[in-house]
């Protein structure tokens, strides 16, 4: 009997893929924030993330499922998931106008706690008393980061929280269809439908990008696709309970990226709040492993 996941070569490969994804994904947010500073409308950046993401994911979806991969299963759920992902991405990118990358991400990290809190109502999953306590403490961690009444709660804070809530509901719907289709195909369907929705909404505020902005928009799609490909690869090689806490490494790289490109650095209380959130997420993840609660391989992030 073992006390945890065995450190086989495959497991170590999964950890390496996850660490790599957390090194890459913060620069999606850095690029989005920079595009906003060049005058790019937020919805146009969201469109780029989804449109180029769909194009780059298409070959992998075709390899996994052939031409049949072009036809989404569960169209109602997939369309709802696409709308939630698009909204979460819009809210997060918009929050970067008021917040540093690290602060926005710290607030956004409330989403694992919301997933746990809503899973009984939406999925019928059982959450024991200890995990409810962890959720409550996690929300205290979020309040430490936001500190209402001690500093101004601006629109960025509200938008980052909204992004976390939208992504939490998105992930719960992902669990609902987990196992029915290859995760790569599910990711393709989500980005394709999201790109279609964003294409309709972006028309009203479309500004023709400069060559440099087109390059950055393509980079947004490349970073998102690469980051999520690494995550999918990680979940194929290692247990979700081992990998989930590693997602908080993104905070380290987001802090570094924000400091290098924008001169932003979170204050001490933000780190304290993130520390509380990390401990709660690790505890919830360990509890899910003990109870063998289902975990989806599909993973998305704005």
Beta strands, then each sheet from edge to edge (+ up, - down):
end
